[in-house]
Amino acid sequence: MRVVVLFGSEMGAAEAAAECVADELAAAHDVAVYDMTDFDVDDLDTSDFHIVICSTYGDGELPTGAEPFFDALEARKPDLTGLTFAVFGLGDSVYGDTFNRGGEIAAELLAARGADQIGAHGRHDASSEIRVKDMARDWARGLPIPSAAALVP
Ligand SMILES: Cc1cc2nc3c(=O)[nH]c(=O)nc-3n(C[C@H](O)[C@H](O)[C@H](O)COP(=O)(O)O)c2cc1C
């Protein structure tokens, strides 16, 4: 099944993580990477597996790069029943209560349209010693990406 990696970023860390995830999955899957700024909500396809990689800005908000996508999602309210996705969020624990809210908001908005989140919700902490690219690669390795056959009724 095709894997669509969507990243929402301001300073580039989520984009770098997305490239690592795509690289990790490319041996076994057909992978495409898109900046959420350039991805049309109407192109969401239930036969694809989606990976959202999204940082956090402001006071626990989505990064600017992810806003057009989620604004369109809320405006058009597509029925995403049958769509599967996984989320890897980026944040910094120095922000306390709003730590990693960007990825969590992304997951909540997709689930509100009927999509199913699968796998562990990744939460990178920019204050940790762990490099975001290493964590994203390990996270991708553990994803239970459904086989295309599992989707055939
Ligand atoms: C102005 C600003 C506000 C931020 N606000 C938050 C926040 O509320 N919660 C959080 O977990 N991280 C917050 N962060 C940390 C970023 O999400 C983190 O550094 C992330 O790795 C940046 O990813 P990016 O380069 O893809 O944008 C903030 C960073 C900046 C510069």
The ligand as an SDF file (V2000), in Angstrom:
LIG
                    3D

 31 33  0  0  0  0  0  0  0  0999 V2000
    8.2150   30.1880   19.1990 C   0  0  0  0  0  0  0  0  0  0  0  0
    8.1800   28.7130   19.4940 C   0  0  0  0  0  0  0  0  0  0  0  0
    7.0890   28.1670   20.1590 C   0  0  0  0  0  0  0  0  0  0  0  0
    7.0420   26.8050   20.4740 C   0  0  0  0  0  0  0  0  0  0  0  0
    5.9730   26.3170   21.1930 N   0  0  0  0  0  0  0  0  0  0  0  0
    5.9930   25.0140   21.5690 C   0  0  0  0  0  0  0  0  0  0  0  0
    4.9170   24.4880   22.3690 C   0  0  0  0  0  0  0  0  0  0  0  0
    3.9740   25.1900   22.7420 O   0  0  0  0  0  0  0  0  0  0  0  0
    4.9800   23.1780   22.7290 N   0  0  0  0  0  0  0  0  0  0  0  0
    6.0100   22.3550   22.3430 C   0  0  0  0  0  0  0  0  0  0  0  0
    6.0000   21.1700   22.6950 O   0  0  0  0  0  0  0  0  0  0  0  0
    7.0290   22.8310   21.5690 N   0  0  0  0  0  0  0  0  0  0  0  0
    7.0420   24.1190   21.1740 C   0  0  0  0  0  0  0  0  0  0  0  0
    8.0790   24.6000   20.4130 N   0  0  0  0  0  0  0  0  0  0  0  0
    9.2030   23.6790   20.0360 C   0  0  0  0  0  0  0  0  0  0  0  0
    9.1370   23.1510   18.5970 C   0  0  0  0  0  0  0  0  0  0  0  0
    7.9240   22.4510   18.3390 O   0  0  0  0  0  0  0  0  0  0  0  0
   10.3250   22.1860   18.3980 C   0  0  0  0  0  0  0  0  0  0  0  0
   11.5340   22.9220   18.4950 O   0  0  0  0  0  0  0  0  0  0  0  0
   10.2930   21.4470   17.0650 C   0  0  0  0  0  0  0  0  0  0  0  0
   11.3560   20.5100   17.0310 O   0  0  0  0  0  0  0  0  0  0  0  0
   10.3900   22.3900   15.8680 C   0  0  0  0  0  0  0  0  0  0  0  0
   10.1320   21.6520   14.6820 O   0  0  0  0  0  0  0  0  0  0  0  0
   10.1720   22.3480   13.2400 P   0  0  0  0  0  0  0  0  0  0  0  0
   11.6120   22.7450   12.9900 O   0  0  0  0  0  0  0  0  0  0  0  0
    9.7420   21.2720   12.2670 O   0  0  0  0  0  0  0  0  0  0  0  0
    9.2380   23.4830   13.2120 O   0  0  0  0  0  0  0  0  0  0  0  0
    8.1250   25.9570   20.0950 C   0  0  0  0  0  0  0  0  0  0  0  0
    9.2190   26.5100   19.3970 C   0  0  0  0  0  0  0  0  0  0  0  0
    9.2640   27.8530   19.1250 C   0  0  0  0  0  0  0  0  0  0  0  0
   10.4910   28.4110   18.4050 C   0  0  0  0  0  0  0  0  0  0  0  0
  1  2  1  0
  2  3  1  0
  2 30  2  0
  3  4  2  0
  4  5  1  0
  4 28  1  0
  5  6  2  0
  6  7  1  0
  6 13  1  0
  7  8  2  0
  7  9  1  0
  9 10  1  0
 10 11  2  0
 10 12  1  0
 12 13  2  0
 13 14  1  0
 14 15  1  0
 14 28  1  0
 15 16  1  0
 16 17  1  0
 16 18  1  0
 18 19  1  0
 18 20  1  0
 20 21  1  0
 20 22  1  0
 22 23  1  0
 23 24  1  0
 24 25  2  0
 24 26  1  0
 24 27  1  0
 28 29  2  0
 29 30  1  0
 30 31  1  0
M  END
$$$$
